[in-house]
Amino acid sequence: MVMTFFRRGEGDSGLDLITARTVSMVSDARYSFDMASTALLGGANLDIVGEDVRRTDARINAAEQELRGQLVVHVSVQGSGDIGEVLGLILLIKKIERIGDQSKNILYLAEDGADLSNAKDLDLLVGYRRTISEMLGEAADVLAQADEVGAASLRERCKALQDELTGHIRDLMHSEKPGHEVVPRAILFRYWKRIVANVAGVVTTATEPLQHHGYEDGGNVDLDD
């Protein structure tokens, strides 16, 4: 079932308010991603950034729990007529929360001693960080503007980026470079791939029938990672 905010003028006002709040969750997830990436790629102060990322992640988690509670109340009051959409919203909210978790994992990588701020391939890494951040911004816009065309475009670009990141991971598996260079990059690319997968999942969940949530091509391709 397509989310109410992709059916202008037809949605339930209660669900519309809940779906609107998911936009704020995506914005928080993007902020957390940007800050954690700054710690790893920009050499930012870990104490300051770490506190900021954890506080933002706590806000995302609290929003997820609050919205799930509101959805339970909605079903209790309104009955099961919207159950498909309610389940879709629960899945969408969970995917956003996972982006926050993966962003926190990037912070942990920096806190464990990884520092790529002086890496020879820093421009490449910063380019990926910028692209993923922009994708998170686009996902928020897609939800806010009910942009089905934009959702389809973003989903395709996410798939292409996942494939590209997978290629880097495979190359690193066969690299003869020292472990202190290979391992942080392989882990980072893996976290990035998961974040991109969940961005694709967010826009798919908002625009595709419930049975295809997390999939594309009629359910044949698994978007989750």
N, C-alpha and C positions, 0 to 999 in steps of 0.2 A: 504494500500500500504506500502510495506517495504521501509524504508528510503534508499536513494541512497548509503549511505556508507555501507549498508549491501548487495550491489550489485556491487562488485568491478569491475571497468572498465566500468560500464554502467551509472554512475551517471552524472548529469549536474554539471559542475565545480562551477557555482555560488551557487547551493544548497550544494555542498560538502563543500564549505568554511563556509557556515552558520552552517551546522551540526557539523563541526569541532569546531566551537566556543561554541557549547553547552557543550563540554567537559570542557572548562574553567568555564562555569557557574556552572557545577556540582562541580568542585573543589572549587569554591568560596562558594557554599552552604555547602560543607563539612567543610570548615574552619570556617564558621559562626556557624555551629552546634557544632563543637569542642570548640570554644571559649565560647559560651553561656553555654554549659554544664559545662565547667570549672568554670564559675561563680557560678553555682548552686551547683555543687558537690565538687569543690575544694577550695571554699572560695577565689577565685581570686578577685583582685581589681575591683569593679563594674564600676568605672569611666573609667578606662583604657579599660576594656573588652567591656563595653557598647559602647564606641566611636568606637572601632574596629568593633564590630558586625554591628553597624548602617552604618558605612562606606562601609563594605562589602555588606550589603543588598542593599545600594544605587547603588553599582556597578552592582549587579545582576539585579535590576530593570531597570537600564539604558541599560544594554545589551538586556534585553527582548524587550524594546521599539525599540531599534535600529534594532534588528533582525526582528521584525515584520514589520518595515518600509522597510527593504531590501526585505522581502518576498512579500510585496505589489508591490514593483518596479519590482521584478522578474516576477510576474504574468502579470503586465502591459506590460512588454517587450516581454516575451516569450509566452504569451497567456495562455489558460486554460488547456493545456496538462498536466501540473504538479500539477493541483489544489488539487488532493488527497494528494500528498506528502506535498504540502505547508500547507494544513490544519493539517496534521499530525505533522509537525514541529511546528506549532503554539501551538498545544496541548502539545507537548513535552516541549517546552520552558516554558509554563505556569506551568507545573508540577514542573519544577526546581525552578521557582520563588516561588511557594508555600512552597517548602522545606525551602527556605530562610525565608519566613514569619513565619513558625512554629519554626524555630531556634530563631528568634527574640522574639517569645512568651516565649520561655524558659528563655531568658534573662529577660523579663518583670517579670516572676515568681520570679527570684532572686531579682530583683529591688523592688518588692513588699514585700520583707522581708523573703522569703523562703530561708533556708540555710540547705542543707543536707550534708554538709562537715563532720559532726560528727555523721551521722546516723549509727545506729547499722547494717543496711543492706547496708552500703556503698559499700561493695564489689559486691553485686548483682547489684546495680545501675550503678557502674562503668563498670561492665561487659556488661550491656546492651548498655551503651554509646559507649564502644569500638566496639561492634558488629555492631551497626548502623553506626558508622563512617566508619568501614571497608566496609559495604555495599555501602555506598556512593562512596568510592574509587573504588569498583568493578564496580559500574554503570558507572563511568567515563571511566574505562578500557574497558567495554563492548562497549561503544560508540566509543572510540578511535580505538579499534582493530577489530571492526565489528564482535564481537564474539557472534554468535547466540546461541551456546551451553551454553556459560557463562550466557547469558541473561535468558535462560530457567531455569538454576540452581538457579540464583539469585532470580528470580520471585517466585520459589517454597519456598525458604528459607524466603523470605519476608512474604509470606502468613503464614508460620508456626509461625514466630515471631509476626505477627499481632494477631494470635489466642492466643499466650502466653500472650501478653500484655493485651488483652481483659480479660483473666482469672484473671490477677492481679487487673484490674479495678473492676471486679465483686466481688472479695474477699474484696476489700477495701470498697465497698458499704455496706457490711454487717459486717464490722469490728467494734468492740467496743472500739478501741483505740481512744484517744483524737483527735479532729478535726485538731489540728496543726500538727499532724503526718500524718493523713489520707489524708487530702485535697491536700497538695502539691504533694504527690505521685500520687494520682488519676489524677490530672491535668497533671503532667509530663508524666505519662504513656499514657494519651490521646494524648498529643503532639507527643510523640514518635511513637505511632500507626499511626498517620497521616503522619509523615515523611516517615515511612516505606511503607505506602500505596502509597505515591508518588514516592518512589524509584521503587517500582514494576511497577507503571504506566509509568515511564520513559522508562524502558527497554521493556515494552509491546508496547508502542507507537512506538518504533524504529523497532520492529520486527513483529508486527501483522497487518493484514488488517485494514484499517481506521475504519470500522464499529465496530471492536472489541477493539478499543483503550479504555483503562480504564476498560477492562473486561478480563476474561479468561474463559476457558472451553467453547469456541465457543460463548462467549457473555453471559453466564449464571451466572457468578460470578462477582460482582462489586468490582473492586480493589480500587476505590476511597473512601476516608474517610473524 
